[in-house]
Each structure stands twice: as C-alpha cells, then as structure tokens.
Amino acid sequence: MNIQSIEQELKETRKKIDQAKEILKNPEDRELLSLAEEEIKQCEKKEKELEEQLQNAPKKNIVDKEKTTNKSNTQSIIIEIRAGAGGDEAAIFANDLFRMYSRYAMDQGWDQKILESHATGLEGVKEVAFQLKGENAWNQLKQEAGVHRVQRIPKTEKSGRIHTSTASVAVMLKPKKTETTLRPDDLRIDIFRSSGPGGQNVNKRETAVRVTHIPSGIVVASQNERNQLRNKENALAILEARLLEKETREEVERSCGERKAQIGGAMRAEKIRTYNFPQDRVTDHRIGKKWHNIEDIMAGKLKPIIKAFAHAVTPESKTE
C-alpha cells in the first residue's frame, strides 16, 4: 500500500471515530451506544496500525509518479438502477443491468461496493445502488444514464409472448469532500428494522437507516449492512451524490434556457437503449447504432458501445 492510500484510509478511519463519538453524546439508545463503542474500539486499533505503516513507508520514491498517473484519472461514481414498467420482468432486467455493469467494472479492475439493494423474487431487484471506483469510471459510464428497455420472452411467460419492460439507470459522480457540506440541522435520521432477505441477524435488529434531507425533500434509506453506522455512511454517500446531481441539473437548466425541454430530462427520463433478445440486437437510440452478440454485452462486454458513443459525441475522443 502506497503512502497516499494509507493517508486516505487513515483519514476515513478518523472520520468514523468522530462519527461514532457523536453518537455517544445521545445516551437514549443503548443498543446504538454499544455499537458505537465497538466501532470506536476497532477504528482506534486500525488508526494505530495505519499510523505505524505511514511512519515506516518510503517517503518520496513513488508518490510523484502516483500523482501524475493514477490519482488524476481515478474517479468514484454511484450508479442507481430501478425497475420500471413490466412487473417481475422489469426487476429481473434491473438485476441483469447490475450484473452487466459489475462485470464490466471487474474487467476494468475497478473497486465496487454495494450501497443498497432491494431484492425481489425470481432473481430480480426493485432497486440497487452501488459505488464504482477506478480509472476513468465517470468518463466511461456517464452516458449510461437514462431508461433502458428490454424486449424478450420473460421466464414467467408460459405462452411464449415477447414482453417489453424497462429499468432506469442514474449515474452520479461521487462528490469530493469539498464539493458538498451536509449540515446536521438539515438532516432527519430514522432507525428501523431491516426487511426482506438477509438472515435473522439483519432482521432482528434495528440496523436500517433512513436519511431525509429536509431542504430538498430527498429521502435515502440503507439496510444492506448489518452495522447501523455503515448503513448510515452508505445512505449519506448516496444523498451527497443525489444533491450534487440535482445542483448540476439545475445549473444546466438555468444556463440553457430554451434548451431546457431537450436537456432537462436527459439524465433519467428518456429511453436511450433497447435490448432485443429475439433479434440478438442492442440499439442505442441516441447515436443510431446497433450491435449484435447481446449475451456478450449483458456479460459486461461494453467496450464497443462505450467507444462508439464517445466517438459520436466527440469524434476525436478515445476510450482506452
């Protein structure tokens, strides 16, 4: 682990300690106090280990090289996928899209973290939010935002009819710490018991967290982790990304004036791509291009689509 990675992990560990200490100031929830004390104990141990690693790490050998290569291109994004029209088939398609992006991220060597997921029956998800971190992650996947449409015979269809279902994808750049400031007075945090799959340890404790941003009305819930503090971190990460997206969209609308009708809903509302399984074809409606080998694409082989879109938008651009 290089010096920058150690410093970043140390910074995050100290932040967790501070958050847990804030919880200790509220003595009413004994179970939460116990979790906070456990978190502080673990983090302080980790803090000491990281400080020792930092002290013993080489001081100047590869830091400059790191700054000029990986750091400037490393980007963190948050992707939210929601099932749309189509019932169970839409939820299955949403899960298919999640696997598609996950496998692409794996091929790129990116880090992935699931922030929240609501599973349904038949291998579907009502919605899923996850974080990807890696080289040019935002540049490569930002164009995936919008409504994706699938045409195929669902697993639940006995008569062999082709159905059309949709899922929406939101791609948000994770804000840097200097880009957003969440004021505690603007947040309402509710704790509740997790529901759905996850085992008894998840469901028997009130580990799920719902965060409401009062000024904007944005509500984010997280119940994926067994630890209440980590669910809170995940919810806040999603909230910060949504707020940055909201500010960016509003700024675009203010500056574009008469183009608002064209641009305003482009991030989420418009159908951007159709996956037609019977015809083994994927069509991107924005650039008018089509690809075959749909099974490979759904398995994460997105490079041809990403390159084609980048070239159509900026002909001189190149995607490694």
TORDRENVO-993947 format. One record per residue: residue in one letter; residue number from 0; chain; x, y, z of N, C-alpha, C in turn. Coordinates in steps of 0.02 Angstrom, whole numbers, always signed. Each point is the difference from the previous one (the first is absolute). Example, Ala and Ser with C-alpha at 12.3 -4.5 7.8 and 13.67 -1.06 7.14 Angstrom:
2
base/marpa/paza/neast/nnorth/nup/caeast/canorth/caup/ceast/cnorth/cup
A/0/A/+660/-284/+390/-45/+59/+0/+45/+60/+0
S/1/A/-18/+53/-36/+42/+59/+3/-39/+55/+37
This chain:
320
base/marpa/paza/neast/nnorth/nup/caeast/canorth/caup/ceast/cnorth/cup
M/0/A/+42/-60/+0/-42/+60/+0/+44/+63/+0
N/1/A/-13/+47/-47/+42/+60/-4/-22/+52/+52
I/2/A/+40/+51/+5/-11/+51/+52/-68/+33/-7
Q/3/A/-19/+16/-61/-65/+33/-11/-58/-43/+22
S/4/A/+4/-65/-14/-54/-45/+21/-5/-5/+75
I/5/A/+59/-3/+33/+0/-3/+73/-29/+64/+30
E/6/A/+20/+57/-28/-25/+64/+25/-76/+5/-8
Q/7/A/-25/-23/-58/-72/+4/-13/-38/-46/+48
E/8/A/+26/-61/+10/-33/-47/+46/+2/+26/+71
L/9/A/+55/+31/+19/+6/+29/+67/-51/+56/+9
K/10/A/-7/+41/-51/-49/+55/+3/-71/-26/+9
E/11/A/-17/-52/-38/-67/-29/+5/-11/-34/+67
T/12/A/+52/-31/+27/-6/-33/+65/-12/+52/+55
R/13/A/+36/+55/-3/-10/+53/+50/-69/+31/-5
K/14/A/-26/+4/-62/-67/+27/-9/-52/-46/+33
K/15/A/+10/-66/-8/-46/-48/+31/+2/+6/+76
I/16/A/+60/+11/+28/+6/+8/+72/-40/+61/+23
D/17/A/+7/+56/-37/-36/+61/+18/-75/-10/-4
Q/18/A/-24/-37/-51/-71/-12/-8/-27/-43/+58
A/19/A/+39/-50/+18/-21/-43/+55/-1/+37/+66
K/20/A/+47/+45/+10/+1/+40/+62/-60/+47/+4
E/21/A/-23/+23/-58/-60/+42/+0/-61/-39/+25
I/22/A/-2/-64/-19/-56/-43/+22/+1/-9/+76
L/23/A/+60/-3/+29/+6/-9/+72/-30/+58/+40
K/24/A/-9/+57/-34/-29/+58/+34/-75/-8/+11
N/25/A/-30/-50/-32/-72/-13/+8/-9/-66/+39
P/26/A/-10/+4/+66/-1/-60/+41/-66/-39/-1
E/27/A/-49/+21/-40/-66/-30/+4/-3/-70/-33
D/28/A/+38/-9/-53/-1/-64/-36/+59/-43/+22
R/29/A/-13/-46/+46/+54/-40/+29/+32/-47/-51
E/30/A/-42/-29/-44/+27/-45/-50/+47/+37/-48
L/31/A/-20/+61/-19/+41/+40/-44/+64/+21/+34
L/32/A/-5/+15/+65/+60/+18/+38/+51/-57/+0
S/33/A/-26/-60/+8/+44/-59/+1/+35/-9/-67
L/34/A/-37/+10/-55/+29/-5/-66/+53/+54/-12
A/35/A/-15/+60/+25/+47/+55/-9/+65/-13/+38
E/36/A/-7/-25/+61/+60/-15/+40/+42/-54/-33
E/37/A/-33/-50/-29/+36/-53/-36/+35/+28/-61
E/38/A/-34/+45/-36/+29/+31/-59/+62/+41/+18
I/39/A/-4/+38/+55/+57/+41/+21/+59/-44/+18
K/40/A/-13/-54/+35/+54/-45/+21/+36/-29/-61
Q/41/A/-39/-24/-49/+30/-29/-60/+38/+52/-41
C/42/A/-30/+59/-7/+30/+52/-41/+64/+28/+32
E/43/A/+0/+6/+66/+60/+25/+33/+59/-48/-7
K/44/A/-16/-65/+2/+51/-51/-12/+27/+6/-71
K/45/A/-46/+9/-48/+20/+7/-70/+40/+65/-10
E/46/A/-21/+53/+35/+35/+64/-6/+73/-6/+21
K/47/A/+12/-36/+54/+68/-9/+24/+42/-39/-50
E/48/A/-30/-53/-29/+35/-40/-50/+18/+42/-62
L/49/A/-48/+41/-22/+12/+42/-59/+53/+52/+13
E/50/A/+1/+28/+60/+51/+49/+18/+69/-31/-1
E/51/A/+5/-62/+22/+64/-35/-2/+21/-14/-72
Q/52/A/-48/-20/-42/+15/-12/-71/+24/+64/-34
L/53/A/-33/+56/+17/+18/+64/-30/+70/+21/+21
Q/54/A/+16/-13/+63/+66/+18/+25/+56/-40/-33
N/55/A/-15/-63/-15/+51/-44/-29/+1/-2/-76
A/56/A/-49/+33/-32/-4/-1/-73/+54/+43/-31
P/57/A/+23/-19/-61/+49/+42/-37/-30/+69/-11
K/58/A/+40/+51/+8/-26/+68/+1/-10/+31/-69
K/59/A/+42/-14/-48/-3/+41/-61/+15/-41/-63
N/60/A/-3/-64/+3/+22/-37/-58/-51/-5/-56
I/61/A/-64/-13/+16/-49/-7/-53/-57/+49/+5
V/62/A/+2/+44/+48/-56/+46/+10/-10/+45/-60
D/63/A/+54/+29/-26/-7/+46/-57/-28/-36/-61
K/64/A/+23/-62/-10/-25/-39/-56/-75/-14/+7
E/65/A/-21/-16/+62/-71/-13/+13/-42/+61/-17
K/66/A/+26/+59/+19/-38/+61/-12/-11/+14/-74
T/67/A/+49/-19/-42/-5/+16/-70/-34/-55/-40
T/68/A/-14/-57/+32/-32/-54/-38/-69/-15/+27
N/69/A/-5/-42/+50/-64/-27/+21/-47/+51/+32
K/70/A/+27/+44/+42/-45/+41/+41/-45/+45/-42
S/71/A/+29/+31/-52/-39/+47/-40/-55/-35/-39
N/72/A/+10/-64/-16/-49/-36/-40/-47/-44/+41
T/73/A/+15/-9/+64/-43/-42/+42/-63/+38/+18
Q/74/A/-58/-30/-15/-64/+33/+12/-46/-47/+37
S/75/A/-40/+28/+44/-50/-38/+37/-70/+21/-23
I/76/A/-40/-49/-18/-68/+15/-22/-49/-43/+39
I/77/A/-62/+22/+2/-54/-38/+31/-53/-12/-54
I/78/A/-18/-63/-9/-51/-19/-49/-61/-26/+37
E/79/A/-58/+26/-18/-63/-24/+27/-41/-30/-58
I/80/A/-24/-60/+10/-41/-34/-50/-68/-16/+32
R/81/A/-54/+19/-33/-67/-13/+25/-43/-36/-52
A/82/A/-36/-50/+23/-47/-34/-45/-55/+49/-20
G/83/A/-20/-2/-63/-52/+45/-25/-63/-38/-16
A/84/A/-27/+12/-60/-61/-33/-21/+15/-73/-18
G/85/A/-44/-45/+20/+9/-69/-19/-2/-50/+56
G/86/A/-16/+21/+61/-8/-46/+55/+63/-40/+16
D/87/A/-8/-66/+9/+56/-43/+18/+55/+1/-52
E/88/A/-20/+4/-64/+50/+0/-54/+43/+62/+3
A/89/A/-29/+57/+20/+38/+62/+6/+52/-7/+56
A/90/A/-19/-33/+55/+46/-10/+55/+57/-47/-20
I/91/A/-16/-51/-40/+52/-46/-24/+48/+37/-46
F/92/A/-28/+43/-44/+41/+39/-46/+45/+49/+39
A/93/A/-27/+31/+52/+41/+45/+41/+60/-37/+29
N/94/A/-12/-62/+23/+55/-40/+27/+49/-20/-55
D/95/A/-25/-12/-60/+44/-15/-57/+46/+59/-16
L/96/A/-28/+60/+3/+41/+60/-12/+53/+8/+54
F/97/A/-19/-13/+63/+47/+3/+54/+59/-47/-11
R/98/A/-15/-62/-20/+53/-49/-14/+43/+22/-59
M/99/A/-32/+30/-50/+37/+24/-59/+53/+52/+19
Y/100/A/-21/+49/+39/+47/+52/+21/+52/-27/+49
S/101/A/-20/-47/+43/+46/-29/+48/+55/-39/-36
R/102/A/-19/-37/-51/+50/-40/-36/+46/+45/-41
Y/103/A/-28/+54/-28/+43/+47/-35/+50/+32/+48
A/104/A/-24/+19/+59/+44/+29/+50/+55/-49/+21
M/105/A/-18/-63/+7/+49/-51/+18/+54/-7/-53
D/106/A/-21/+2/-64/+48/-5/-55/+47/+60/-1
Q/107/A/-25/+58/+23/+41/+61/+1/+45/+4/+62
G/108/A/-10/-47/+47/+38/+2/+62/-23/+53/+49
W/109/A/-63/+21/-6/-27/+51/+45/-24/-32/+66
D/110/A/-1/+41/+52/-28/-21/+64/-76/+11/-1
Q/111/A/-36/-46/+31/-73/+6/+3/-25/-10/+71
K/112/A/-50/+40/+18/-32/-7/+65/-75/+10/-8
I/113/A/-39/-49/+23/-73/+6/-2/-22/+43/+59
L/114/A/-35/+54/-15/-23/+45/+52/-70/-17/+25
E/115/A/-43/-23/-45/-68/-18/+18/-30/-45/-53
S/116/A/-40/-48/+21/-32/-46/-48/-65/-25/+29
H/117/A/-52/-1/-42/-65/-28/+20/-17/-56/-49
A/118/A/+12/-61/+21/-11/-58/-43/-73/-19/-3
T/119/A/-20/-31/-55/-67/-27/-7/+8/-75/-15
G/120/A/-56/-34/-10/+4/-70/-19/+24/-7/-72
L/121/A/+13/-60/-21/+20/-15/-69/+63/+37/-21
E/122/A/+47/+7/+46/+66/+30/-15/-6/+72/-26
G/123/A/-45/+38/+29/-8/+69/-21/+18/+48/+56
V/124/A/+6/+64/-18/+10/+53/+50/-48/+57/-15
K/125/A/-32/+25/+51/-43/+58/-8/+44/+62/-13
E/126/A/+54/+5/+37/+50/+52/-11/+66/-21/+31
V/127/A/+54/+26/-27/+66/-14/+27/+44/+62/-11
A/128/A/+40/+17/+49/+47/+55/-5/+69/-26/+18
F/129/A/+49/+16/-42/+68/-25/+13/+51/+52/-22
Q/130/A/+59/-5/+30/+54/+47/-14/+54/-36/-39
L/131/A/+26/+33/-52/+56/-24/-38/+57/+50/+5
K/132/A/+60/-24/+9/+58/+44/+4/+56/-27/-43
G/133/A/+21/+40/-48/+53/-23/-43/+19/+52/-52
E/134/A/+47/-18/-42/+25/+47/-50/-53/+16/-52
N/135/A/-15/+65/-6/-49/+24/-50/-69/-31/+7
A/136/A/-20/-18/+61/-66/-32/+10/-56/+47/-23
W/137/A/+3/+62/+20/-52/+48/-18/+0/+13/-75
N/138/A/+59/+10/-29/+4/+15/-71/-28/-57/-42
Q/139/A/+8/-62/+24/-22/-57/-40/-75/-16/+8
L/140/A/-28/+13/+59/-68/-23/+13/-52/+55/+8
K/141/A/+20/+63/-3/-49/+54/+11/-57/-1/-51
Q/142/A/+15/-25/-61/-52/-1/-52/-50/-56/+10
E/143/A/+8/-42/+51/-46/-55/+12/-64/+23/+35
A/144/A/-2/+63/+22/-59/+26/+36/-59/+6/-47
G/145/A/-58/-25/+22/-60/+5/-40/-42/-63/+8
V/146/A/-51/-6/-42/-45/-58/+3/+24/-53/-50
H/147/A/+11/-60/+25/+21/-57/-41/-61/-45/-10
R/148/A/-10/-24/-61/-59/-40/-16/+22/-70/-24
V/149/A/-36/-51/+23/+15/-68/-21/-61/-30/-34
Q/150/A/+11/-38/-52/-52/-37/-36/+21/-73/-3
R/151/A/-38/-43/+34/+16/-71/+2/-59/-39/+29
I/152/A/+6/-66/-1/-51/-43/+30/+20/-10/+74
P/153/A/-39/+26/+47/+19/-6/+71/-1/-72/+24
K/154/A/+37/-13/+53/-1/-66/+30/-69/-19/+25
T/155/A/-40/+51/+17/-66/-13/+28/-54/-7/-54
E/156/A/+19/+8/-63/-48/-2/-55/-6/-72/-27
K/157/A/-59/-29/+6/-11/-69/-21/-23/-7/-72
S/158/A/-28/+54/-27/-27/-4/-68/+51/+20/-53
G/159/A/+59/+20/+21/+53/+17/-49/-5/+68/-30
R/160/A/-39/+45/+30/-6/+68/-26/+59/+43/+20
I/161/A/+19/+45/-45/+54/+47/+13/-28/+59/+40
H/162/A/+33/+17/+55/-20/+56/+42/+51/+56/-6
T/163/A/-23/+60/+13/+44/+59/+4/+0/+26/+71
S/164/A/+59/+8/+29/+7/+25/+68/+55/+52/+2
T/165/A/+1/+39/+54/+50/+53/+4/+33/+2/+69
A/166/A/+58/+31/+2/+35/+15/+63/+36/+66/-10
S/167/A/+2/+40/+52/+35/+65/-5/+68/-5/+33
V/168/A/+48/+35/-29/+68/+1/+26/+20/+73/+13
A/169/A/+24/+14/+59/+27/+66/+17/+74/-9/+15
V/170/A/+42/+40/-32/+72/-2/+11/+21/+67/+29
M/171/A/+27/-1/+61/+17/+61/+35/+73/+0/+21
L/172/A/+32/+55/-10/+69/+8/+22/+1/+9/+76
K/173/A/+38/-42/+35/+2/+7/+72/+37/+64/+18
P/174/A/-31/+43/+40/+31/+65/+15/+64/-8/+41
K/175/A/+47/+45/-13/+57/+5/+45/-23/+35/+63
K/176/A/+38/-8/+53/-21/+27/+65/-9/+76/-3
T/177/A/+37/+34/-45/-5/+72/-4/-61/+23/-41
E/178/A/-33/-46/-34/-55/+19/-45/-68/+1/+34
T/179/A/-8/-36/+54/-63/+0/+36/+11/+6/+74
T/180/A/-45/+34/+33/+2/+5/+73/-70/-12/+26
L/181/A/-9/-56/+34/-65/-17/+29/-3/+28/+71
R/182/A/-46/+45/+10/-9/+29/+67/-43/-46/+42
P/183/A/+21/-17/+59/-39/-45/+43/-72/+24/+10
D/184/A/-10/+66/+4/-67/+27/+10/-46/-13/-59
D/185/A/+30/-14/-59/-40/-12/-60/-20/-74/-8
L/186/A/+23/-42/+46/-11/-72/-7/-46/-26/+55
R/187/A/-46/-45/-21/-38/-39/+48/+18/-74/-11
I/188/A/+25/-31/+53/+23/-68/-5/-45/-45/+42
D/189/A/-30/-50/-34/-44/-47/+33/+31/-70/-3
I/190/A/-8/-37/+53/+26/-68/+5/-60/-48/+0
F/191/A/+5/-54/-40/-54/-48/-2/+28/-70/-12
R/192/A/-43/-49/+6/+21/-69/-8/+3/-19/-73
S/193/A/+55/-34/-20/+8/-21/-69/-54/-50/-19
S/194/A/-18/+0/-64/-50/-47/-25/+27/-39/-59
G/195/A/-33/-54/-17/+20/-38/-59/+57/-47/+15
P/196/A/+31/-29/-53/+54/-49/+9/+58/+30/+38
G/197/A/+39/-42/+33/+59/+24/+34/+15/-38/+63
G/198/A/-45/-45/+20/+15/-41/+58/-26/+32/+64
Q/199/A/-3/-39/+51/-29/+23/+63/+40/+55/+32
N/200/A/+67/-2/-8/+41/+52/+31/-16/+69/-27
V/201/A/-19/+3/-65/-19/+64/-29/-69/+21/+24
N/202/A/-46/-46/+0/-70/+18/+10/-19/+11/+73
K/203/A/+36/-30/+47/-22/+4/+69/+23/+65/+34
R/204/A/+47/+36/-30/+24/+62/+29/-21/+60/-42
E/205/A/-5/+56/+32/-16/+62/-36/+65/+29/-28
T/206/A/+21/-28/-56/+64/+21/-30/-10/+44/-62
A/207/A/-60/+1/-28/-13/+39/-60/-4/+75/+17
V/208/A/+21/+41/-48/+2/+72/+12/-35/+36/-58
R/209/A/-42/+48/+18/-32/+43/-49/+21/+72/+13
V/210/A/+28/+32/-51/+23/+69/+6/-43/+45/-44
T/211/A/-29/+51/+30/-40/+49/-38/+36/+66/-1
H/212/A/+13/+26/-59/+29/+67/-7/-57/+49/-3
I/213/A/-11/+35/+55/-60/+41/+9/-7/+55/-53
P/214/A/+53/+38/-17/-10/+54/-50/-22/-25/-68
S/215/A/+27/-57/-23/-16/-24/-67/-56/-52/-1
G/216/A/-13/-31/+58/-50/-53/+3/+25/-67/-23
I/217/A/+65/-6/-17/+28/-63/-23/+5/-49/+59
V/218/A/-24/-61/-12/+2/-52/+52/+41/-59/-25
V/219/A/+47/-22/+41/+42/-58/-17/-2/-49/+58
A/220/A/-12/-64/-16/+1/-52/+51/+53/-51/-17
S/221/A/+32/-27/+52/+50/-52/-10/-8/-54/+53
Q/222/A/-2/-63/-21/-7/-55/+47/+44/-60/-20
N/223/A/+47/+13/-45/+39/-55/-28/+50/-29/+49
E/224/A/+26/+42/+45/+51/-22/+48/-33/-23/+65
R/225/A/+36/-41/+37/-24/-20/+66/+16/+52/+53
N/226/A/+43/+47/-18/+23/+51/+47/-36/+65/-15
Q/227/A/-32/+28/+51/-39/+61/-8/+43/+59/-25
L/228/A/+61/+5/+27/+44/+55/-19/+18/-3/-74
R/229/A/+12/-61/-24/+18/-7/-71/-60/+13/-45
N/230/A/-59/-18/+22/-59/+17/-38/-9/+76/-5
K/231/A/+16/+34/+55/-4/+73/+0/+50/+29/-50
E/232/A/+62/-27/-1/+51/+24/-47/-24/-10/-72
N/233/A/-28/-58/-14/-24/-14/-68/-55/+48/-20
A/234/A/-47/+11/+46/-56/+45/-15/+25/+71/-13
L/235/A/+47/+23/+40/+27/+68/-9/+38/+6/-66
A/236/A/+36/-53/-20/+36/+1/-63/-48/+7/-59
I/237/A/-56/-37/+2/-50/+6/-53/-32/+69/+1
L/238/A/-15/+25/+60/-31/+66/+6/+44/+55/-29
E/239/A/+65/-2/+16/+46/+50/-25/+4/-2/-76
A/240/A/+0/-60/-29/+2/-6/-73/-64/+27/-32
R/241/A/-57/-14/+31/-63/+25/-27/-4/+76/+3
L/242/A/+25/+28/+55/-1/+73/+7/+44/+34/-52
L/243/A/+60/-30/-12/+44/+28/-51/-31/-5/-69
E/244/A/-33/-57/-14/-34/-8/-65/-56/+52/-7
K/245/A/-37/+11/+54/-55/+48/-1/+26/+71/-14
E/246/A/+55/+18/+34/+29/+67/-11/+25/+7/-71
T/247/A/+32/-53/-26/+26/+3/-68/-56/+7/-51
R/248/A/-54/-39/+10/-57/+2/-46/-33/+69/+0
E/249/A/-8/+29/+60/-31/+65/+5/+43/+54/-33
E/250/A/+66/-7/+7/+45/+48/-31/-4/-4/-76
V/251/A/-5/-62/-26/-8/-9/-73/-65/+32/-24
E/252/A/-54/-11/+38/-64/+28/-20/+1/+76/+2
R/253/A/+33/+28/+49/+4/+74/+5/+40/+29/-58
S/254/A/+54/-34/-19/+44/+27/-51/-23/-15/-71
C/255/A/-45/-50/-8/-20/-20/-67/-65/+33/-23
G/256/A/-39/+26/+46/-61/+36/-19/-45/-38/-46
E/257/A/-2/+19/-64/-46/-30/-47/+14/-73/-13
R/258/A/+60/-25/+17/+17/-71/-12/-20/-44/+59
K/259/A/-32/+29/+49/-18/-38/+60/-43/-61/-17
A/260/A/-47/+9/-46/-44/-56/-17/+38/-58/-29
Q/261/A/+54/+15/-36/+40/-53/-31/+47/-33/+50
I/262/A/+29/+40/+44/+54/-25/+43/-25/-20/+68
G/263/A/-53/+33/+25/-20/-8/+69/-8/-71/+23
G/264/A/-31/-43/-41/-12/-69/+21/+49/-50/-26
A/265/A/+53/+23/-32/+44/-47/-34/+36/-47/+47
M/266/A/+10/+20/+62/+37/-42/+46/-37/-64/+17
R/267/A/-67/+3/+8/-36/-58/+24/-60/-19/-42
A/268/A/-34/+49/-30/-67/-12/-23/-5/-30/-70
E/269/A/+50/+6/-42/-8/-19/-69/+25/-70/-14
K/270/A/-36/-34/-46/+21/-66/-21/+64/+7/-41
I/271/A/+53/-31/+23/+64/+7/-35/+21/-62/-38
R/272/A/-24/-59/+22/+26/-62/-30/-52/-56/+5
T/273/A/-1/-42/-52/-45/-57/+0/+42/-64/-8
Y/274/A/-17/-50/+42/+33/-65/-3/-51/-50/-27
N/275/A/+5/-17/-63/-48/-44/-32/+30/-71/-5
F/276/A/-23/-44/+43/+29/-67/+4/-20/-44/-60
P/277/A/-63/+0/-21/-18/-43/-57/+41/+15/-63
Q/278/A/+18/+64/-10/+38/+20/-59/+75/+7/+15
D/279/A/+20/-19/+62/+71/+2/+19/+30/+68/-17
R/280/A/-34/+54/+23/+21/+67/-20/-7/+50/+57
V/281/A/+51/+43/+8/-3/+56/+47/+4/+63/-42
T/282/A/-47/+46/+12/-4/+63/-38/+6/+59/+47
D/283/A/+47/+45/-15/+4/+63/+38/-35/+53/-42
H/284/A/-57/+25/+25/-42/+45/-38/+30/+69/-7
R/285/A/+47/+19/+42/+28/+67/-3/+48/+8/-58
I/286/A/+38/-53/-15/+49/+6/-54/-18/-44/-60
G/287/A/-57/-36/+5/-24/-39/-56/+44/-59/-19
K/288/A/+34/-30/+48/+43/-58/-15/-28/-64/+31
K/289/A/+18/-56/-33/-25/-65/+23/+58/-49/+6
W/290/A/-7/-46/+48/+50/-52/+12/-36/-67/+8
H/291/A/+34/-53/-19/-27/-67/+11/+40/-34/+56
N/292/A/-7/-65/+9/+31/-36/+56/-24/+28/+67
I/293/A/-66/+1/+8/-29/+31/+59/+21/-35/+65
E/294/A/+11/-66/-3/+20/-36/+60/+68/+24/+25
D/295/A/+46/+14/-47/+66/+27/+19/-7/+69/+31
I/296/A/-43/+41/-28/-10/+67/+27/-28/-3/+71
M/297/A/-49/-43/+10/-29/-7/+67/+50/-31/+49
A/298/A/+52/-33/-26/+52/-28/+42/+55/+51/+14
G/299/A/-11/+63/-18/+47/+53/+17/+46/+22/-56
K/300/A/-10/-25/-60/+43/+20/-56/-27/+64/-31
L/301/A/+10/+55/+36/-29/+64/-19/+48/+46/-39
K/302/A/+62/-22/-8/+50/+45/-30/-21/+26/-69
P/303/A/-27/-42/-45/-20/+27/-66/-53/+55/+5
I/304/A/-47/-8/+46/-53/+51/+8/+30/+64/+29
I/305/A/+42/-6/+50/+30/+58/+32/+43/+39/-50
K/306/A/+39/-37/-40/+43/+33/-50/-42/+35/-53
A/307/A/-53/-33/-23/-42/+29/-52/-34/+63/+24
F/308/A/-24/-1/+61/-34/+60/+27/+50/+57/+8
A/309/A/+59/-15/+27/+51/+52/+9/+19/+30/-67
H/310/A/+6/-40/-51/+19/+25/-66/-56/+42/-30
A/311/A/-63/-21/+11/-56/+37/-28/-8/+69/+32
V/312/A/+13/+3/+65/-7/+64/+36/+60/+45/-13
T/313/A/+60/-29/+4/+62/+37/-12/+43/-42/-47
P/314/A/-3/+11/-65/+34/-44/-47/+73/-11/+13
E/315/A/+35/+49/+29/+71/-8/+11/+15/-36/+65
S/316/A/-52/-15/+42/+11/-31/+65/+19/-72/-10
K/317/A/+37/-27/+50/+20/-70/+1/-13/-29/+68
T/318/A/-26/-61/+2/-12/-35/+62/+47/-59/+3
E/319/A/+44/+0/+49/+48/-55/+6/-36/-64/+19
